[in-house]
Amino acid sequence: MLATLNRQLFEATVFDSGALGLTTSIVHQFTVAGIYSATVRKDGKHMGNVSFEVRDDATSMQLDIDLAKTQQGSKDGCCCGTEAGQPVSSKGYVVFHTTSGTGWSVHVGEGKQASFDSTRLTKGDIFALTLLEPTRYGIENKLGSAKGSVTVEFSKGDAKRVSELKPVMVTAGKKFDPENFKLIATQGLVFRIETDARIVISRKEARKAEPDKGRIRFQRPRIVETRPARKAS
């Protein structure tokens, strides 16, 4: 059997809150009870619709919706009772993410009265992601003037404490706070939205061919082909 590796996890150079990929997600709170219908797009192309229910008396505080599971023309694209097993509370949150591909977006509601549009985040929304490549990235709000940068690092010492790392929190208002910072590869990065925003993070520098002294090489996992052991003759 040949082991498979999703290379998109390591080859992505742009991370866009309005075009979700494998290591990105958006969190939104729907505070008004009701049944919501969401239109899902990939690279601007309509892929299908998905519906979910928000209730004041629901006990579930989080509903995860995998946009990649939406199929064009699907009649059973309802995640209510499927994704989370039950409706989500009006005090809880809906998490939009994808397990396949890039370029995903979601639009909840119709026209200008839409209750949520992932290509235009608003106050209270959250954009979360994970950066794997140790290098420098530029950060920009495409709907505003805020700019910043993040340097991703990874060393032997970092490898020992990855599981203990807490996400880095960034406030996205007229400016990013903090504007320039560092984090460890695989450490969570969370943007708390304070103004209209489309957050785009782009790689600015290629990874060094050789690591600095005292650091370990950050390599992609190798694809290893395994075969059944031969029987003794």
N, C-alpha and C positions, 0 to 999 in steps of 0.2 A: 504494500500500500504506500502511495506517495503522499507525504504530508503536504498540506497546502498552507500558504502564507498570504495574507492580505497585504500586499505591498503598499496600498494606499495609506496605511497607517504611518508609514515611514517616508513616503515620497511627497506628501502634501506640503505645499509651500505657502498656501493662502488659506486662512481660516475666516469665514464670513458668517456673521450672525443671520444674514439674509439668504444664505445658501448653505444650509447645514451639511456637514460631512460626518465621518465616522467618530471623531473625537470631540464633537461639538453638540450642544443641546441648548434649548431655550425653555425657561420656566415662566409661566403666566398664571395669574390668579383670576378665575372667573367668579366674581362675588355674587352674581345674580343667578338664582336657581332657574333651571330650564334645560331643554335639550338643544344642544348646539350642533351645527353642521359645519364642517371644515372642508375647504377645497385644498387639495394637495397638489403642488407643482414640483417638477424637477427640471432645472435649467429653463424655467418659464413655461414648460409644457404641462398641460393638465394631465394628472395621473389618476385622479379619482377623488372620491369624497369619503369622509369618515365622520361619524357622529358620536357624541358622548353626552352624558347627563350629569348635571350639577344639581345637588340637592342640599337644602339647609340641614336636613336630619341625617345625611350620610355620615358614616363613620370613617371612611377611607379619606386620608388627607393628601394622597398623591395618586395621580393617574398618569401612567407612562404610555405615550402613543408613538409607535414606530412608524414613521412616515413611509419607509420603504415597503411596508406590508400593504400599502394601498395600491390597488391595481386599476388600470383604466377600465371604466365601464362596470366595475364590480357593484353588485347589488347587495352584497352582505358586508360592506365596508364599515360596519359599526363596531367600534371598540368598546362600547358600553357593555359591561358584564363579560368582556373577553380579555381586554388588555389588563384591567385591574381587578376584575371579578365582581365589581360593584360600582355604583355611581360615586363620584368624588364630592367631598364636602365643599360648600361655598366658601369655607374658611381654609380650604386646602389649595393644592397647586396641580396644574397640568404640565407635564414635561414632554416636550416635543423633541424627538431625536431620530436617528436613523442607524440601521445596522448594515446598510449597503449603499455604496455610491456617494456622490456629492451633488450639490446644487439644489437641495431640497428646501422648500418654503411652504408655509401654510397660511391660509386666509380664512378666518372664522367670521361668518356673517355675510352680509351682502352690501356691495357698494361702499359709499362713504360712511354708512352706519355700521360698518364692520366692528365687531367687538375686539378683534385682534388681527394684526397683520405682522408676521414675523420679519418682513423686510423693513418694517418701521417700528422698532421697539419704543415703548413709552415708559414713563415713570412707574417704577414698581416691578418692571420685568427684570429677568436675570439671564445673562448669557454666560454659559459655563463651557470650558474646554480644557483639553490636555495637550501640551506641547511635548513632543518626544525628541525632536532633533536639537542637540546642544549647539546653539548658534544665536545670533542676534535677530530680533524681529522688530518691525515697526508697527505701531498701533495707530489707528485713525478712525474717527467717527465720520463716516461719509455724509452724514446729515448735519454736521456741525463743523467746528473748527478745532476740536480737541485732537491732540496728537501726543504720542509717547513712544516708549520703547521697552522691550524686555529682553534680557539676556538669559538664555537657558544654559545651565551648567550640569555636569555630571562627573563625579569623581569616585574613587574607591570609598571614601568616607560617606559620600552621598548614598551609595548603593546600600550601605548598612542601615540607613535610617529612612529609606523611602516610605516604608509603611507607617512611619510616625509623623510624616509631614502633613501639615494642615494646608488647605487651599489658600492661595494668595487672593485677597479681596481688593478690588479696584472700584472706586466710585466713578461712574461715567456721567459727568455733568457738563458744564461749559468747558471744564478741563478734566483730565484724568487725574485721580488722586489715589495712589502716587502716579506720577507721569513716567518715571524711569525706574525700573526695579529689576531684581533678579529672582529666578526660581530654579528649582531642580527638575530635570527631565522627569515626566510622569506626574509631577506635582499639579494639583488642580489650580485652575485660574478662573476666578469668578468676577464678572462685571455686574455691579448693581446699577441699573439704569435710572438716571435722574432727569433726563431730558430726551427728546426724540433722538433715536440713534440707530445706526447700522454700523456695527463694529467690524472692522476688517483688520486682520493681523497678517502681515506679509514677511516672509523671510528676507533679510537684508544681506546676510553673509552666508556663504557656503561653509559647511562643516570642514574643519581642518583635516588634512589627510593624515597627519600624525598628531596624537594628543600631546599636550604640554607635559613636561616632566612632573611626575607625581599624580598624573591622571590616568584613568584607564580608557581604552578605546571603546567608543560607543558603537557597537556593531549591530546590524540587523541579524535576527536569528537565521541560521542556515537551514535550507530545505534539505532534509535527509531522507533518502529513500531506504525503506526497510523491507526486507524480504523474509519469508518464513525460513526457518532453519532447515537445512537439508537433512533428510533421514540418513542414518548410518547404513551403509550397504553391508 
